[in-house]
Amino acid sequence: MPIVHETKPVIPLLTSCDGDVLHIEHLNFAYPDGHVALRDVSLNLCAGEKVALVGPNGAGKSTLMLHLNGILNGNGNITVGGLASNKENLPIIRAMVGMVFQNPDDQLFSPTVFEDVAFGPLHMGIAEAEIKVRVTAALTQVRMSGYAERLSHHLSMGEKKRIAIATVLSMNPQILILDEPSAGLDPRARRGLINLLDELPVTMLVSTHDMTMVRDLFPRMVVMDEGRIVADGLTARLLKDEALLEAHGLEKP
């Protein structure tokens, strides 16, 4: 029999806004096989926040993230940048929510880096001259400005992850969503990515098991388990709660 740990509820972190970038209210979702993946999830993100989303495998983190750009659609309310997430607003919201998957090969499919980074703006109907400006700016932000004509599939894992981030930055998103960004990286590439994420001036929600990165990079931490948000607070405070970490499969860095 698995050991069940009970912890006292953690007081949510009080923010200075009501979710001007992202507002999720009472979100529930079950897959077709009946598995309930999200249970009454509510979450606010404010402009400029960088928030870590942590929890054990199967906690519902990926399911939650896939709701933010309409890939999945549960019961509840989601607002991005003041726009309700519905069929009418979905094309706009998908440009506002920059989703970066764990495996960059899921996002890099064009012959060259330039074409990969230009793909999003191109399909937004942006003029060619503006696309070139956006691609240049995005590659500069991820420190890959000399890679425009490189072949994406010839890059290292760390380089691919940076280009994957550039593909969403070129759409000028209001929020950057990343799934396990440090997975598969050697120590140098990992540290470089952490420094990059620290410098990017964009609201960020990052799902990760890398608790050292959480400690070093994210002032706020949201803990999920069994489809629920069980804690939402200052990272420094929550990392001191050993009972909370143990109960939800997390290790103190």
C-alpha positions in Angstrom: 0.0 0.0 0.0 1.4 3.4 -0.9 2.0 5.8 2.0 -0.3 8.8 1.9 1.0 12.0 3.3 -1.3 14.7 4.5 -0.2 18.3 4.6 -1.9 21.5 5.8 -3.1 23.8 3.0 -0.6 26.4 1.9 -1.7 30.0 1.9 -1.8 31.1 -1.7 0.7 33.8 -2.8 -1.0 37.1 -3.0 -0.2 39.0 -6.2 -0.7 42.6 -7.0 -3.1 41.9 -9.9 -6.0 39.6 -10.8 -4.2 37.8 -13.6 -3.7 40.4 -16.3 -1.7 38.0 -18.4 -3.3 34.7 -17.4 -6.5 34.0 -15.4 -7.7 30.4 -14.8 -10.8 29.8 -12.8 -12.2 26.5 -11.7 -10.8 24.5 -14.6 -11.7 20.8 -14.7 -10.8 18.2 -17.3 -11.1 14.4 -17.9 -9.7 12.4 -20.7 -12.0 10.2 -22.9 -11.1 7.1 -20.8 -12.5 8.8 -17.7 -9.2 9.8 -16.1 -9.6 13.1 -14.3 -6.5 15.2 -15.0 -7.5 18.6 -13.6 -9.7 19.3 -10.6 -10.9 22.8 -9.9 -7.7 24.5 -10.9 -7.5 28.3 -10.4 -4.3 30.3 -11.2 -3.4 33.9 -11.9 -0.2 35.1 -13.6 0.7 38.8 -13.7 2.9 40.7 -16.2 6.6 40.0 -15.7 6.2 37.0 -13.3 8.4 33.9 -13.7 6.6 31.0 -12.2 7.7 27.3 -11.8 5.1 24.6 -12.1 6.2 21.5 -10.2 4.9 18.2 -9.1 5.2 14.4 -9.7 4.6 12.8 -13.1 0.9 12.6 -13.7 0.1 15.6 -11.5 -1.7 17.4 -14.4 1.0 19.9 -15.3 1.2 19.1 -19.0 -2.6 18.8 -19.3 -2.9 22.3 -17.7 -0.4 23.8 -20.1 -2.1 22.3 -23.2 -5.3 24.2 -22.1 -3.5 27.5 -22.4 -3.5 27.6 -26.2 -6.6 25.6 -26.8 -5.0 22.2 -27.6 -7.2 20.8 -24.9 -10.6 22.3 -23.7 -12.0 21.5 -20.3 -14.7 23.0 -18.2 -13.9 26.3 -16.6 -12.7 29.8 -17.5 -9.4 30.8 -19.0 -8.5 34.3 -20.0 -5.3 35.3 -21.7 -4.4 39.0 -21.9 -8.0 39.9 -21.2 -9.4 37.6 -23.9 -11.6 34.7 -23.1 -10.3 31.4 -24.4 -12.9 30.4 -26.9 -13.1 29.4 -30.6 -13.5 32.9 -31.8 -10.4 34.2 -29.9 -8.2 31.0 -30.3 -6.1 32.2 -33.3 -5.1 35.4 -31.3 -4.5 33.5 -28.1 -2.2 31.0 -29.8 0.0 33.9 -30.8 -0.1 35.3 -27.3 0.8 32.0 -25.6 4.3 30.8 -26.7 4.4 27.1 -26.1 7.9 25.5 -26.0 7.8 21.7 -25.8 10.3 19.4 -24.0 11.6 18.0 -27.3 12.7 20.8 -29.6 12.4 18.4 -32.6 8.6 18.7 -32.1 8.9 22.4 -33.2 11.8 22.5 -35.6 10.8 21.0 -38.9 11.9 23.6 -41.6 15.1 23.3 -43.6 16.8 26.3 -41.9 16.7 28.1 -38.6 15.4 31.2 -40.3 12.4 29.4 -41.7 11.7 27.7 -38.4 11.7 31.1 -36.5 9.7 32.8 -39.3 7.0 30.1 -39.5 4.7 31.6 -36.8 4.8 35.2 -38.0 4.3 34.0 -41.6 1.1 32.2 -40.7 -0.1 35.3 -38.8 -0.1 37.1 -42.1 2.7 39.5 -41.1 4.5 41.3 -43.9 7.8 39.9 -45.2 9.9 42.9 -44.0 8.4 42.7 -40.5 9.1 38.9 -40.4 12.8 39.5 -41.1 12.9 42.0 -38.3 11.1 39.6 -35.9 13.4 36.7 -36.8 16.5 38.8 -36.2 15.2 40.1 -32.9 14.2 36.6 -31.7 17.5 35.0 -32.6 19.3 37.9 -30.9 17.3 37.3 -27.7 18.4 33.7 -27.5 22.0 34.5 -28.5 21.8 32.7 -31.8 22.0 35.6 -34.2 24.6 33.9 -36.4 22.5 30.7 -37.0 19.8 31.9 -39.4 21.1 29.9 -42.3 22.1 26.8 -40.3 20.2 23.5 -40.6 18.1 23.0 -37.5 18.5 19.2 -37.4 22.3 19.6 -37.3 22.3 21.7 -34.1 23.1 20.4 -30.6 20.3 19.8 -28.1 21.1 23.1 -26.3 21.1 25.0 -29.6 17.8 23.4 -30.7 16.2 24.4 -27.4 17.2 28.0 -27.9 15.9 28.0 -31.5 12.6 26.5 -30.3 12.3 29.4 -27.8 13.0 31.8 -30.7 10.2 30.3 -32.8 7.7 31.5 -30.2 9.4 34.8 -29.3 9.1 35.8 -33.0 5.3 36.0 -32.4 5.7 38.5 -29.5 3.9 36.3 -27.0 2.5 37.7 -23.7 3.4 34.6 -21.9 6.1 31.9 -22.5 5.1 28.3 -21.5 8.0 25.8 -21.3 7.9 22.1 -20.6 11.0 20.7 -18.9 13.4 23.2 -20.6 16.6 21.8 -18.9 15.9 18.2 -19.7 18.6 16.5 -21.8 21.2 19.3 -21.4 24.8 19.0 -20.3 25.8 21.2 -17.4 27.1 24.0 -19.5 24.1 24.1 -21.8 21.8 23.9 -18.8 23.5 26.9 -17.1 23.4 28.9 -20.3 19.7 28.2 -20.7 19.0 29.2 -17.1 20.8 32.5 -17.7 18.9 33.0 -20.9 15.5 32.5 -19.2 16.5 34.8 -16.4 17.3 37.6 -18.9 14.2 37.2 -21.1 11.7 40.1 -20.3 8.6 38.0 -20.7 6.0 36.4 -18.3 6.9 32.8 -17.9 5.3 29.6 -16.7 7.7 26.6 -16.6 7.0 23.0 -15.8 10.1 21.3 -14.5 11.5 18.6 -12.2 14.8 20.6 -12.0 14.4 21.9 -8.4 17.8 23.6 -8.5 16.6 25.6 -11.5 13.4 26.4 -9.6 15.4 27.7 -6.6 17.8 29.8 -8.7 15.3 31.2 -11.3 11.7 31.4 -10.1 10.5 33.6 -7.3 7.2 31.8 -7.3 6.4 28.1 -7.3 3.1 26.3 -7.9 2.8 22.7 -6.8 0.4 20.3 -8.5 -0.6 16.8 -7.5 -3.4 14.6 -8.6 -4.8 17.3 -10.8 -5.0 20.0 -8.1 -2.9 23.0 -7.2 -1.9 22.1 -3.6 0.5 25.0 -3.0 1.2 28.4 -4.5 3.7 30.7 -2.9 7.2 32.1 -2.7 9.7 29.5 -3.8 12.1 30.3 -0.9 9.3 29.6 1.6 7.9 26.5 0.0 11.3 24.9 -0.4 11.7 25.1 3.4 8.6 23.0 3.9 10.1 19.5 3.9 6.7 17.8 4.7 5.1 19.5 1.6 8.0 18.5 -0.7 8.0 14.9 0.5 4.2 14.6 0.3 4.2 15.6 -3.4 7.3 13.7 -4.6 9.7 16.7 -4.7 13.3 16.9 -3.4 14.8 20.0 -1.8 17.7 21.2 -4.0 
